[in-house]
Amino acid sequence: MPGTKLDPIDRKILAELQADGRITNVELAKRVGISAPPCLRRVRTLEENGYIIGYHAGVNERELGFEVQVFVMVGLHNQAEADLSAFEQRCRDWSLVRECHMLSGEIDFILKCVAPDLSTFHRFLTEELTPAENVANVKSSLVIRCAKDEPGVPFDVLEERYARLG
């Protein structure tokens, strides 16, 4: 079961770092109830074991001039692993594509795209995405507003689960 190797202190460390990746080790140790040296060792172990995959700053896209956010549903002609991998690599190469998720069901991929304006997104859509190899169909939905954008995982749900399991 994923997460079972982590004790409650490890999960508290992850929750605190998820909320504030810039927290000092001293403050982190204080919040999770251990001293600074073992806290730092635990953080390094969490990084080495792949529980922490990076640190980044959340940025305000609109303040930076990216006024357009679009979710794009993509269907492919062929779903052989080589074709799926080729499309995923193409998505990694397109800078306007910020997220790419393979789905089950009628849609093969959903992409989250940002652009400074509609004409830039339209140019990407018509000149790069739609004519790309193996792309069968594309449907896009412009984001009007975002009601919630919370990265990471809900540690409170995980803690409730562990409490029930004993």
C-alpha positions as CSV (number, residue, x, y, z in Angstrom):
1,M,0.0,0.0,0.0
2,P,1.5,3.4,-1.0
3,G,2.6,5.6,1.9
4,T,2.8,2.8,4.5
5,K,6.5,3.2,4.8
6,L,6.0,6.7,6.1
7,D,5.4,7.3,9.8
8,P,3.2,10.2,11.1
9,I,6.3,12.5,11.4
10,D,7.2,11.9,7.8
11,R,3.6,12.7,6.7
12,K,3.7,15.9,8.8
13,I,6.9,16.9,7.2
14,L,5.5,16.3,3.7
15,A,2.3,18.2,4.6
16,E,4.3,21.2,5.9
17,L,6.6,21.3,2.9
18,Q,3.7,21.0,0.6
19,A,2.1,24.0,2.2
20,D,5.3,26.0,2.3
21,G,8.4,24.8,0.4
22,R,10.4,27.7,1.7
23,I,10.1,26.9,5.4
24,T,13.4,26.7,7.2
25,N,14.5,23.3,8.6
26,V,14.4,24.8,12.1
27,E,10.8,25.9,11.8
28,L,9.8,22.6,10.1
29,A,11.4,20.6,12.9
30,K,9.5,22.8,15.5
31,R,6.2,22.2,13.7
32,V,6.6,18.5,13.4
33,G,7.9,18.1,17.0
34,I,11.5,16.9,16.4
35,S,14.9,18.5,16.5
36,A,16.5,20.0,13.4
37,P,19.2,17.4,12.6
38,P,16.9,14.4,12.4
39,C,14.4,16.6,10.6
40,L,16.9,17.4,7.9
41,R,17.9,13.7,7.6
42,R,14.2,12.8,7.1
43,V,13.7,15.4,4.5
44,R,16.8,14.2,2.6
45,T,15.5,10.6,2.8
46,L,12.1,11.7,1.6
47,E,13.8,13.3,-1.4
48,E,16.0,10.4,-2.1
49,N,13.1,7.9,-2.0
50,G,11.0,10.0,-4.4
51,Y,8.3,11.3,-2.0
52,I,9.6,14.8,-2.6
53,I,10.1,15.4,-6.3
54,G,10.9,19.1,-6.4
55,Y,10.3,22.6,-5.1
56,H,8.8,25.4,-7.1
57,A,7.1,28.8,-6.7
58,G,3.5,29.1,-7.6
59,V,3.2,32.0,-10.0
60,N,0.2,34.1,-11.1
61,E,-0.2,33.4,-14.8
62,R,-2.5,36.4,-15.4
63,E,-0.3,38.8,-13.6
64,L,2.6,37.6,-15.8
65,G,0.6,38.2,-19.0
66,F,-0.9,34.7,-19.7
67,E,-4.5,35.7,-20.0
68,V,-5.7,32.6,-21.7
69,Q,-6.0,29.2,-20.1
70,V,-7.5,26.3,-22.0
71,F,-8.2,22.6,-21.4
72,V,-7.8,20.6,-24.6
73,M,-9.2,17.1,-25.1
74,V,-7.2,15.2,-27.7
75,G,-8.2,11.9,-29.5
76,L,-5.5,9.9,-31.4
77,H,-5.9,7.7,-34.4
78,N,-3.7,5.0,-32.8
79,Q,-3.2,4.1,-29.2
80,A,-0.2,1.7,-29.5
81,E,2.4,2.4,-26.8
82,A,4.9,3.9,-29.3
83,D,2.2,6.3,-30.5
84,L,1.2,7.3,-27.0
85,S,4.8,7.9,-26.0
86,A,5.4,9.9,-29.2
87,F,2.5,12.2,-28.4
88,E,3.6,12.6,-24.8
89,Q,7.0,13.6,-25.9
90,R,5.5,16.1,-28.4
91,C,3.5,17.6,-25.5
92,R,6.7,18.0,-23.4
93,D,8.2,19.9,-26.2
94,W,5.3,22.4,-26.6
95,S,5.8,25.3,-24.1
96,L,2.1,26.3,-24.1
97,V,1.2,22.8,-22.8
98,R,1.7,23.0,-19.0
99,E,0.1,19.6,-18.1
100,C,-0.6,16.5,-20.2
101,H,-2.6,13.6,-18.8
102,M,-3.5,10.3,-20.6
103,L,-7.1,9.3,-19.8
104,S,-9.2,6.3,-20.2
105,G,-12.5,6.5,-22.1
106,E,-13.4,8.4,-25.2
107,I,-10.6,11.0,-24.8
108,D,-7.0,9.9,-25.0
109,F,-5.3,13.0,-23.5
110,I,-6.3,16.2,-21.7
111,L,-3.9,19.1,-21.9
112,K,-3.8,22.3,-19.8
113,C,-2.5,25.1,-21.9
114,V,-1.7,28.7,-21.2
115,A,-1.2,31.6,-23.7
116,P,-0.8,35.3,-23.5
117,D,-3.8,35.8,-25.8
118,L,-6.3,34.0,-28.0
119,S,-4.4,34.5,-31.2
120,T,-1.3,32.8,-29.8
121,F,-3.4,29.8,-28.6
122,H,-5.2,29.7,-31.9
123,R,-1.9,29.6,-33.8
124,F,-0.7,26.8,-31.6
125,L,-4.0,24.9,-32.0
126,T,-4.1,25.2,-35.8
127,E,-0.4,25.1,-36.7
128,E,1.0,22.6,-34.2
129,L,-1.5,20.6,-32.2
130,T,-4.3,19.7,-34.7
131,P,-1.9,18.9,-37.6
132,A,0.4,16.8,-35.4
133,E,1.0,13.3,-36.4
134,N,-1.6,10.8,-35.1
135,V,-4.0,13.5,-33.8
136,A,-7.6,12.5,-34.8
137,N,-9.6,15.2,-33.1
138,V,-9.2,18.1,-30.8
139,K,-11.8,19.8,-28.6
140,S,-11.0,22.8,-26.5
141,S,-12.6,24.6,-23.6
142,L,-11.6,28.1,-22.5
143,V,-11.3,28.6,-18.7
144,I,-13.6,31.4,-17.6
145,R,-12.4,31.4,-14.0
146,C,-10.8,29.0,-11.5
147,A,-12.7,28.1,-8.3
148,K,-9.9,25.9,-6.9
149,D,-6.3,25.2,-7.8
150,E,-4.6,23.4,-4.9
151,P,-1.5,21.4,-5.7
152,G,-0.4,18.3,-3.9
153,V,-2.5,15.8,-1.9
154,P,-5.0,16.1,1.0
155,F,-2.9,14.8,3.9
156,D,-6.0,15.1,6.2
157,V,-7.7,12.4,4.3
158,L,-4.7,10.2,4.6
159,E,-4.4,10.7,8.3
160,E,-8.1,9.8,8.7
161,R,-7.5,6.6,6.8
162,Y,-4.6,5.6,9.0
163,A,-6.6,6.4,12.1
164,R,-9.4,4.1,10.9
165,L,-7.0,1.3,10.0
166,G,-5.5,1.4,13.5
